[in-house]
Amino acid sequence: MPQLTETFDRPEQATAAARSRGRAKGSRTEFWMLLPSIVVLAIISIFPFLFLIYASFMDYSLSIDAPSFTGLDNWRRVFESDTFWQSWGRTAIFGVAGLALELLLGVAVALLLYHAPKGRNLIMTLWMLPLFVAPVVSGLLWKYLLDPTYGLYNWFLERIGIHTQILGDISTAMPAVILMDVWEWTPLITIIVLAGLQSVSQEPLEAAEVDGASGFQKIRFILLPMVRRMIVVALLIRSMDILRYVDTITIATEGGPADSTKTIGYYLMQVAFRFQDMGTAAALGLTMLFVTMVMGNIFVKMMKKGEG
């Protein structure tokens, strides 16, 4: 019996060993195929990151011949600056309000397109048009439309008795910039959420319909929970973009009036290229990188929670 058992075990052991060797060989092949990409990625990401850390401890102004070590002076200058904290406050307002509006509109339009019987492709194409507009062009477009002299939207406001310079008023400049961002990037939320909706299985919806669930109940208890991960992905992408939302602000308001639209991204650009203080700009960039990592970690935890 032992010999017979051993005879029957050998083919299985040989098959398992062959599979193990095949997996090891496949892993080595994948490693060598990915190695060039890994090296290139390291060169274009790790080196700039290390240089950013180095520059944050140096007096790295473009007006001097050679940088000099300053220790924590750049970091102290950043955290003691009122402009730094005010810029983060404006960025928080801009981000929360913008993301909330984009999420509500994006999900609503995605649900409408999901239930649209006809014309879905045409409507989606028209809805996506702002995505193809460069941020600089978007800033120019809205600046002309809101111009107090010949702007079309300003003309409509004057016809109904509202006389104001939208981009020149502290109370209206930030809401206007937020609406610019919402106009341009809400279609991205729609695309991501609609892709998730189209991948939802129809069986739970059919079962809910048999049980007498209303359309609102199917959306609330079935569709939205099943596309929760896609919504989180959309929010993650947009939150990363909002921190570096500079182009449109530069063209439309230049951070004004009275710094009312100076977000952290615009402040970083101003310190780096207008004041030419690369050391302080490097410290600012690292604070933005830290906040980005924290936000990314939060969104990843939200995705994992949704999986559970």
Secondary structure, 3 states (H helix, E strand, C coil): CHHHHHHHHHHHHHHHHHHHHHHHHHHHHHHHHHHHHHHHHHHHHHHHHHHHHHHCCEECECCCCCCEECCCHHHHHHHCCHHHHHHHHHHHHHHHHHHHHHHHHHHHHHHHHHHCCCCHHHHHHHHCHHHHCCHHHHHHHHHHHCCCCCCHHHHHHHHCCCCCCHHHCHHHHHHHHHHHHHHHHHHHHHHHHHHHHHCCCHHHHHHHHHCCCCHHHHHHHHHHHHCHHHHHHHHHHHHHHHHCCCHHHHHHCCCCCCCCCCCHHHHHHHHHHHCCEHHHHHHHHHHHHHHHHHHHHHHHHHHHHHHC
